[in-house]
């Protein structure tokens, strides 16, 4: 089923930041999808995998990847007919071509959204650390769930940290638990990936951090749309950026921590309830929640 869904979605979409279908094979038990070769592999490989020590991702490339992948997801949500929810946005599903241009990939979990529908109720599939609370708890998939996942991806891209960090054999911390207090205190340099060695544009980093955390807000109604995310990342509206910086999430330190703690408790409970967890790449876990 996932193969058929992926072929259908890939055949529908045409965007410079979405992986293009070149062909497929469905003969006997063989199921193959053919798409362009991506010489720079995935974003995951550069943040946490085989290329992480080489630091090919300078700040300019990271900003380009952030904006490009945002534009790809915005196309799925706002320009594809019918609209498409990806449902598995994460670092391993952002591929990088020879110029380090982002290509959002892996549409096996994607859902088509009928006209007029605000969400679809479905069996929960996705990757731990990227799942929006309302989706993991209630199975309600919407564009806002993708926005949440994209926020985690953005924070991962800026900081070089994994969505869930193991502090001890029995204790884990989400990336938002770590980042939100620092953002509230405006300690942006402490949020930047150490591999950048301080070589980043501070205003752009601040923009990425604020956008990532508002995208990963625990309340879906507080999250922006992907079109708004693109606009904010590009810095096209100083007024909207000022409104974002002044959002209560970043200016009430105690409330911010409370929201982060609620999120981490939920993720812990969610993982305890898993009936099936499939390892897909180092540092990620793909889960089917029944």
C-alpha positions in Angstrom: 0.0 0.0 0.0 2.8 2.5 0.9 4.4 1.8 -2.5 1.2 2.6 -4.4 0.6 5.7 -2.3 4.2 6.9 -3.0 3.9 6.3 -6.7 0.6 8.2 -6.9 1.9 11.2 -4.9 5.2 11.4 -6.8 3.3 11.3 -10.1 1.1 14.2 -8.9 3.7 16.7 -7.7 6.1 18.9 -9.7 8.3 21.2 -7.7 12.0 22.0 -7.6 12.1 21.0 -3.9 10.1 17.8 -4.2 11.7 14.5 -5.4 10.6 13.7 -8.9 9.4 10.3 -10.1 11.4 8.9 -13.0 9.8 5.5 -13.2 8.8 2.5 -11.1 8.6 -1.3 -11.3 5.8 -3.5 -9.9 6.5 -7.0 -11.2 5.8 -10.1 -9.1 7.2 -9.3 -5.6 9.5 -6.6 -6.9 8.6 -3.0 -5.9 11.1 -0.3 -7.1 10.9 3.4 -7.5 13.3 5.3 -9.7 14.2 8.9 -9.0 17.2 11.2 -9.5 20.4 10.3 -7.9 21.2 12.4 -4.9 25.0 12.6 -4.5 24.9 14.4 -1.2 22.6 11.8 0.3 20.2 13.1 3.0 20.3 15.9 5.6 20.5 13.3 8.3 23.8 12.0 6.9 25.3 15.5 7.3 23.9 16.3 10.7 24.3 12.9 12.5 25.7 10.4 10.0 28.7 9.6 7.8 29.3 13.2 6.7 28.7 14.9 10.1 32.3 15.3 11.0 33.2 16.9 7.6 30.8 19.9 8.1 29.8 20.4 4.5 26.8 22.4 5.7 27.9 26.0 6.3 25.3 28.5 7.4 24.3 29.6 3.9 23.6 26.1 2.8 21.6 25.5 5.9 19.4 28.5 5.2 19.0 27.4 1.6 17.9 24.0 2.8 15.5 25.4 5.3 13.8 27.7 2.8 13.8 25.1 0.0 12.3 22.3 2.0 9.7 24.8 3.4 8.7 25.7 -0.1 8.4 22.1 -1.0 6.1 21.3 1.9 4.1 24.5 1.2 3.5 23.3 -2.3 2.1 20.0 -1.0 -0.2 21.9 1.4 -1.4 24.8 -0.7 -0.8 24.2 -4.4 -1.2 20.5 -5.0 -4.7 19.3 -6.0 -5.9 17.8 -3.8 -3.8 19.0 -0.9 -1.2 16.5 0.5 -0.1 15.8 4.0 3.4 14.3 4.1 3.2 12.8 7.6 6.9 11.9 7.9 8.9 15.1 7.6 12.3 14.4 9.1 16.0 14.8 8.3 16.4 11.5 6.5 13.6 12.5 4.1 15.2 15.7 3.0 17.6 14.6 0.2 20.4 16.9 -1.1 21.4 17.1 -4.8 24.8 18.0 -6.1 24.3 21.7 -5.3 22.9 20.9 -1.8 19.4 21.9 -2.9 16.8 20.3 -0.7 14.5 17.6 -2.2 11.7 16.5 0.2 11.2 12.7 -0.3 9.5 9.6 0.9 5.7 9.9 0.3 4.9 6.4 1.5 2.9 7.8 4.5 1.4 10.7 2.6 -2.4 11.4 2.6 -4.5 13.3 0.2 -6.9 15.8 1.8 -10.3 16.1 0.2 -11.5 19.6 -0.6 -13.1 21.3 2.5 -11.7 18.8 5.0 -9.6 20.2 7.8 -8.0 16.8 8.7 -8.2 13.1 8.1 -8.4 10.5 10.9 -6.0 7.7 10.3 -3.7 5.1 11.8 -0.7 7.0 13.3 2.5 6.6 11.4 5.6 8.6 11.6 8.9 9.1 13.4 9.4 9.5 17.2 10.4 13.1 18.1 8.7 14.6 15.1 5.0 13.6 15.8 2.6 16.4 16.7 0.8 15.7 20.0 -2.7 15.8 18.6 -1.8 13.4 15.8 -0.1 10.9 18.0 -2.9 10.9 20.5 -5.9 11.1 18.3 -4.8 10.1 14.9 -6.0 13.4 13.4 -3.6 14.2 10.5 -3.6 17.7 9.1 -1.3 20.3 7.5 -0.6 21.5 11.0 1.0 18.1 11.9 3.5 18.6 9.1 4.2 22.1 10.4 5.0 20.7 13.8 7.4 18.1 12.2 9.0 20.8 10.1 9.6 22.9 13.2 11.6 20.0 14.8 13.5 19.6 11.5 14.4 23.3 11.5 15.6 23.2 15.0 17.7 20.1 14.2 19.2 21.9 11.2 20.2 25.0 13.1 21.5 23.2 16.3 22.9 19.9 14.9 21.1 18.1 17.7 18.8 15.1 17.4 15.0 15.4 18.1 15.3 13.3 21.2 18.5 13.2 23.2 19.3 10.4 25.6 20.6 11.9 28.9 20.8 8.6 30.7 19.6 5.0 30.3 16.2 6.1 31.7 15.9 9.8 30.9 15.4 11.5 27.5 15.0 15.2 26.5 13.3 16.6 23.5 15.0 19.2 21.3 12.3 21.7 22.2 12.8 21.1 26.0 16.5 22.1 25.4 15.9 25.0 23.0 12.9 26.8 24.4 14.5 28.1 27.6 17.5 29.3 25.7 15.3 31.1 23.1 13.3 32.7 25.9 16.6 34.0 27.3 17.7 35.1 23.8 20.9 32.9 24.0 20.9 32.2 20.3 24.6 31.5 20.0 24.2 28.6 22.4 21.6 27.1 20.1 23.8 27.1 17.0 25.5 23.9 15.9 29.0 23.9 17.3 30.3 22.6 14.0 29.6 26.1 12.6 32.3 27.5 14.8 30.4 30.7 15.3 30.1 31.3 11.5 26.5 32.2 11.1 24.3 35.2 10.5 22.8 36.0 13.9 19.6 37.6 12.6 19.0 34.6 10.4 19.7 32.2 13.2 17.3 34.0 15.5 14.7 33.9 12.7 15.1 30.1 12.3 14.9 29.4 16.0 11.8 31.5 16.5 10.1 29.9 13.5 11.1 26.4 14.5 9.7 26.7 18.0 6.4 28.4 17.0 6.0 25.6 14.4 6.5 23.0 17.2 3.9 24.7 19.4 1.9 22.2 21.5 -1.3 24.0 20.4 -2.1 23.5 16.7 -4.0 26.7 16.4 -0.8 28.6 17.4 1.3 27.2 14.5 1.7 29.1 11.3 0.9 27.7 7.8 3.8 26.6 5.6 3.2 29.6 3.4 3.8 31.8 6.5 6.8 29.7 7.4 8.4 30.5 4.0 7.7 34.2 4.4 9.1 34.3 7.9 12.3 32.3 7.0 12.9 34.7 4.1 12.5 37.7 6.4 10.0 39.3 4.0 7.9 41.0 6.6 9.6 42.8 9.5 6.2 43.4 11.1 5.5 39.7 11.2 9.0 38.9 12.5 8.5 41.4 15.3 5.1 39.8 16.2 6.7 36.4 16.3 9.5 37.6 18.5 7.0 39.1 20.9 4.8 36.0 21.0 4.0 34.9 24.5 5.8 31.6 24.0 9.1 33.5 24.0 8.3 36.1 26.6 6.8 34.2 29.5 9.7 32.0 30.6 7.7 29.9 33.1 4.8 29.3 30.6 7.4 28.3 28.0 8.9 25.7 30.3 5.5 24.4 31.2 4.7 23.8 27.6 7.9 22.1 26.9 7.5 19.8 29.9 4.0 18.8 28.8 5.4 17.9 25.4 8.2 15.7 26.8 5.9 13.9 29.1 3.7 13.1 26.1 6.6 11.8 24.0 7.7 9.5 26.8 4.2 8.1 27.2 3.8 7.7 23.5 7.0 5.7 23.2 6.0 3.4 26.1 2.8 2.6 24.1 4.5 1.5 20.9 3.7 -1.9 19.7 6.0 -1.8 16.8 9.2 0.2 16.3 11.3 -0.2 13.1 14.8 1.2 12.9 15.3 3.0 9.6 18.6 4.9 10.0 21.0 5.7 12.9 19.4 8.2 15.2 15.8 7.8 13.9 13.0 5.4 14.7 9.9 5.0 12.5 6.8 3.8 14.3 3.5 2.3 13.6 1.1 3.1 16.5 -2.0 1.0 16.7 
